[in-house]
Amino acid sequence: MTRADPTTNEHERNGRESDAVDAVDAAAVERYAVPPGATAYECPRCGRPFAHERHRDLHLGQSHGDLTDDERDAYAAARDDETDDLRHFRIVSLGLLVLFYFGFLFLFAIFG
């Protein structure tokens, strides 16, 4: 936390704060910039672009509370798809971890 300089007046401090806000806004615009020719799915509430419709639906359900019935159904479907993808990732990761563990165990038993 920084303290305000007592030698500056309120107008000068607000001007600097405004410049900081403008810099943050410019960074956000750059962060969410969509390349030319790319398809973007924009949030109808905040305008944030997403590369996939499912990502937009998840954003709507988690960041905005006032959903229509169709948006709520799309969020539930996207959440179910995301849960299935995460479950698949966890199973594959566990399988690879077990495979590496026993692979190194056998290599150690044979060559160690």
C-alpha positions in Angstrom: 0.0 0.0 0.0 1.3 3.4 -0.9 0.5 6.6 0.8 -0.4 9.7 -1.1 2.2 12.4 -1.3 1.0 15.3 0.8 2.6 17.9 -1.5 0.4 16.9 -4.5 -3.2 18.0 -4.7 -6.2 15.7 -5.3 -6.4 16.5 -9.0 -2.8 15.4 -9.7 -3.4 12.2 -7.8 -6.6 11.4 -9.7 -4.8 12.1 -12.9 -2.1 9.5 -12.1 -4.7 7.0 -11.0 -6.6 7.6 -14.2 -3.4 6.9 -16.2 -2.9 3.7 -14.3 -6.5 2.6 -15.0 -6.0 3.4 -18.7 -2.8 1.3 -18.8 -4.7 -1.6 -17.2 -7.6 -1.2 -19.7 -5.1 -1.2 -22.6 -3.4 -4.3 -21.3 -6.8 -6.0 -21.0 -7.7 -5.1 -24.6 -4.3 -6.5 -25.8 -4.9 -9.7 -23.7 -8.3 -10.3 -25.2 -7.4 -9.3 -28.7 -8.8 -11.6 -31.4 -6.6 -12.3 -34.4 -8.1 -11.2 -37.7 -10.1 -14.0 -39.3 -10.5 -16.0 -36.1 -13.9 -16.9 -34.8 -14.6 -15.5 -31.4 -17.6 -16.3 -29.1 -18.3 -13.1 -27.1 -19.9 -13.0 -23.7 -23.2 -11.2 -24.1 -22.8 -9.5 -20.7 -19.1 -8.3 -20.6 -18.0 -8.7 -24.2 -15.0 -10.9 -23.4 -14.1 -13.1 -26.4 -13.5 -16.8 -26.2 -12.0 -19.3 -28.7 -14.7 -21.9 -28.0 -18.4 -21.7 -27.3 -18.0 -24.1 -24.4 -15.5 -21.7 -22.7 -18.0 -18.9 -23.1 -20.8 -21.0 -21.6 -18.6 -21.9 -18.6 -17.7 -18.2 -18.2 -21.3 -17.2 -18.2 -22.3 -19.7 -15.6 -19.4 -18.9 -13.3 -19.1 -15.1 -13.7 -22.6 -13.9 -14.4 -25.6 -15.0 -12.2 -28.5 -13.8 -14.2 -28.8 -16.6 -16.8 -31.7 -17.4 -19.1 -32.9 -21.0 -19.2 -31.0 -21.6 -22.5 -27.8 -20.2 -21.0 -28.3 -22.3 -17.9 -28.7 -25.4 -20.0 -25.7 -24.6 -22.0 -23.7 -24.0 -18.8 -24.8 -27.4 -17.4 -23.8 -29.2 -20.6 -20.4 -27.4 -20.8 -19.8 -28.2 -17.1 -20.6 -31.9 -17.7 -18.3 -32.0 -20.7 -15.5 -30.3 -18.7 -16.0 -32.8 -15.9 -15.8 -35.7 -18.3 -12.6 -34.3 -19.9 -11.0 -33.8 -16.5 -11.9 -37.3 -15.4 -10.4 -38.7 -18.6 -7.2 -36.6 -18.1 -6.9 -37.9 -14.5 -7.3 -41.5 -15.5 -4.7 -41.2 -18.3 -2.3 -39.4 -16.0 -2.6 -42.0 -13.4 -2.1 -44.8 -15.9 1.0 -43.1 -17.3 2.3 -42.6 -13.7 1.8 -46.3 -12.9 3.4 -47.3 -16.2 6.5 -45.2 -15.5 6.7 -46.4 -11.9 6.7 -50.1 -12.9 8.8 -49.5 -15.9 11.6 -48.0 -13.8 11.0 -50.7 -11.2 11.6 -53.4 -13.8 14.6 -51.6 -15.2 16.1 -51.3 -11.8 15.4 -55.0 -11.1 17.0 -56.1 -14.4 20.0 -53.7 -14.6 20.4 -52.6 -11.0 
